[in-house]
Amino acid sequence: MRSTGRLAAIGFVVLFVFTVLAVGGYELSAQQPGGDRGTAQRQELRTAKSPSRQTKGAPYPAATPSKRIPNEDQKSHPVPTGPKVGDMKPANPAIEIREITNRDGKKPEPTRKLQHAQSLFEDNSEPANSPPPPAPLFFKDYRELTNSISSTSGCCPEVSAGENGQTIMMTGNDWMALSKNGGGSFSNINPTTIFPQDDGGFCCDQVIVYVPKIDMFVWLLQYWTGGNGKNRIRLAAQTTPQVRASDGTSWTYWDFVSDTFDTKSSLDYNDVAFGDSSLWWTSQNGTGRVVVRIPLAQIAAKGTINFQYTAGTDALWSDLTQNATNTVYWAGHINNSQMRVFSMRDGDGFYSWRTVNVNSWPNGTNSTKCPNGTDWMQPFEGGKHYVFGNALQSGSVWFSWLASAGGNFPQPHVQMVKISPATWTLQQQVQVWNPTIAFQDAYLSTNSQGELGMEIAFGSGGFYPSSSVGVWGDFVVYYPRLSNRCITRWGDYNHSRRAASNGAEWIAGGYTNDKDGSGNSIVIPHYLRFGR
């Protein structure tokens, strides 16, 4: 959530393998306006501590689910229009749609291209010296979490996943599920039975990651604002053996109360990332985007955490760098041709930011229709262009965000930029786009081979909004199951991550909007693993 707060006969997954320089002869780099390094600005980090607490065996009675819908009154922050840079045209072919014909790990069979995937390029012929196409993806371990249907939130599941071989944890807005057989089955666990109902009680916006270096699952939960105007972020951690032995009910946890960061606002919309020695989490409050840094060693020790954190930054709702090492990045838009990129390096007692120039992109109102005529981006996503995708690839950082129709883009789409932290300049700018299909909110992650994977939503062009995954460079999209009803709010995120048990693969969570046998609207979360 954000605030100051899907196997049908034709299962499918959105795949994008976005090669770094050129694929099939198409140059992917957009016109590069160069950078404006200037003098980096910096600010000292603040410090605080949080004592650890323990819970075991689900000792609390299940709380009655809240009927509140998070973020219903959230206001958007339109991006100003800056100096025009570039021609606002696609830098790469349009994305195709293909059906997943395999879910057992075998290589997929060739499938036809759909009419939706035609490019706007004048010349779609393949040059004689084109490199060979990338190896096809395989998909496996697809599992629908049918036990979670009744516990999905009123607006959107927002699925996150963490994996260590046979042990997989998944979360949605208000549920957690655990698999101890590699995704063969999942058991639902009610978070309100594990932790106390502090502040206004358990809310939403959960994130789960598995951190191999300390063999721990780290679980972030958000709580509603209470009558005292405060809420909290709760961070829980446990080793794989203890997660399995306790069936997901034994945890050490730490609370981060909102007034630590700002006495006049609450925390909302979260993300988690980790590197070689730190774990970072971020949340939004009334002062901006706050980023917290915690030593992994202190999490592993299960004692008091001494953490450092930023003031509120104007990278509103930005996610954090996945697959980072010793530096985390986050970003916001100054206007539609400039970004402000923040960084925080381990060992430094400060964080810094610089302006980076990019090619101009359409920053109008996001609007696109389902087959039944309902606009699935209005009103909630209408004015939002926040930087959701964020991943490190060979020393460069990728950012992505939702852009509106405009220029030579007939539909809302995702803009992606690759930036060099060494020079603070734009290296590449590409788009996840299609003339009839809209895309929204790519969550990025690299595998151990340096390929850029993602989870992304798509809809329109005959499709109801659906979850998808992919790898950048194939210019193809695959999805595991199609939604068959529309919504006016997709949600803020569904995660894809590098698989811990095989770094060349990814795991992902998504969902389908469907109806049950009685015609009631339901949401079906799913887990998926994919790779080459």
Protein Blocks (a to p, Z undefined) as FASTA:
>chain_A
ZZfbdpdfbdcdddddddfkbgghiafbdcdebjafkjadddddddddddddddehilac
cddddfbdghklpccddddddddedjhiafbdcddddddfbfghpacddddddfklpcfb
fblcdcfklccdddddddehiacdfklmmmpcfkbgoiadddehjaccdddfkbccddfe
gomaccdddfklmpccehjbpfbhpacdddfklopacddddddddfkopacdddddddfk
lmmmnnopaccdddddfklmomkbccehiaddddfkbccdddddfkbccdddddfklmmn
opacddddddddfbehiacdehiakbccddddfblmbccdddddehiacdcddddddddd
dfbdcddddfkopafkbfklmmgccdfbccdeehiacddddddeehjbfbdcdddddddf
klopafbdcddddfkbccehiaddddfkopacdddddeejhiacddddddehjlpacdfb
dcfbdcfbfbjbdcddddfklmkbccdddddddddfkopacdddddddddZZ
